[in-house]
Amino acid sequence: MKPKPAHLGQRYGAQFEDESSRATTARCEQRVADYVESFHTRNGFSRERMTPKAARAFDAALLDMMRPWSASGFVRGETRTSVVWGVPSGGSHAG
């Protein structure tokens, strides 16, 4: 069960009055080569942590794995963003 926005604040030790939320989904598209390269910006796959041979092998394996989803040379997906806001219970706010 997806938590309601009011439960999100409680999860982090906060309670809010007049709480609202907004979510949006954006479609995105990225060249497969850029998608593969993006993995090298992540901690475990950075080029500094891999030998050149290991990086080439990783790139080849990921390109092969992505082939069914990237016939056009691009991968497509969606990114979902949620924003929750409110006034802390018992607190004051400028207004």
Buried (B, 14 or more C-beta within 10 A) or exposed (E): EEEEBBEBBEEEEEEBEEBEEEEEEEEEEBEBEEBBBEBBEEEEBEEEEBEEEEBEEBBEEBBEEEEEEBEEEBBEEEEEEEEBEBEEEEEEEEE
